[in-house]
Amino acid sequence: MALGIIKQEFEPTATIPVKKGDVVYAYSDGITDVINSNEEEFGQERLEQKISELLSTHSEIDFLSNTVDSFRGEMTLFDDVTLVELLIW
């Protein structure tokens, strides 16, 4: 699945086994790079924390996009913000 179209080939660096019932999240760096009015980045650590919250509360993926939007406030996005949830059936 292409999240960004780049005219360049990539070699896989790792294989992650998945099984029925697993959930996989893919995202662009635009999510971790989102900045709020205090010029703080959303960051990798906060994203991982929010994904853990999402999974523990059985929330919908909208929880993450709403969290990022709330964090950003009125600040303008300067990069794409892409988030994909894959449910393994």
C-alpha positions in Angstrom: 0.0 0.0 0.0 1.5 3.3 -1.0 1.0 6.1 1.5 3.1 8.5 -0.6 4.0 8.1 -4.2 7.7 8.5 -4.8 9.5 7.4 -7.9 11.9 5.3 -6.0 12.1 1.6 -5.1 12.5 0.5 -1.5 13.7 -2.8 -0.2 11.7 -4.2 2.8 13.8 -4.0 5.9 11.6 -6.1 8.2 8.7 -8.5 8.1 6.2 -8.3 10.9 3.9 -11.3 11.3 0.2 -10.5 11.9 -2.7 -12.7 12.8 -6.4 -12.5 12.9 -7.5 -9.8 15.3 -4.4 -7.7 15.0 -4.6 -4.0 14.2 -1.8 -2.2 12.3 -1.5 1.6 12.1 0.5 3.3 9.3 1.0 7.1 9.4 2.9 9.8 7.7 5.5 11.9 9.6 3.0 14.8 9.2 1.2 13.5 12.3 4.3 13.5 14.6 5.4 16.9 13.1 2.1 18.7 13.9 2.8 21.8 16.0 0.6 23.5 18.5 0.4 27.2 19.4 3.3 26.7 21.9 5.4 25.4 19.1 5.5 21.9 20.6 5.5 18.9 18.2 2.8 16.2 18.6 5.7 13.7 18.5 6.3 10.0 18.4 5.9 9.4 22.1 2.5 11.2 22.3 1.3 9.3 19.2 2.3 5.9 20.7 0.5 6.9 24.0 -2.7 7.9 22.1 -2.6 4.7 20.1 -2.4 2.7 23.4 -5.4 4.7 24.7 -7.3 4.0 21.5 -6.7 0.3 21.8 -7.4 0.0 25.5 -10.7 1.9 25.2 -11.7 0.2 22.0 -12.2 3.6 20.4 -12.6 4.4 16.7 -9.7 5.8 14.6 -11.4 9.1 14.7 -10.1 9.4 18.3 -6.6 9.8 16.9 -7.5 12.4 14.3 -9.6 14.3 16.8 -6.7 14.2 19.3 -4.3 15.6 16.7 -6.8 18.3 15.6 -7.3 19.3 19.2 -3.6 19.4 19.9 -3.0 21.6 16.8 -5.8 24.0 17.6 -5.8 26.9 15.1 -2.2 26.2 13.8 -1.9 25.6 10.1 -0.8 22.2 8.8 2.5 22.3 6.9 2.6 18.7 5.8 0.2 15.9 4.9 -1.4 14.1 7.8 -2.1 10.5 6.9 -3.3 7.8 9.2 -4.4 4.3 8.1 -5.9 1.6 10.3 -5.6 -2.0 9.1 -7.8 -4.6 10.8 -6.6 -8.1 10.2 -9.5 -10.5 9.6 
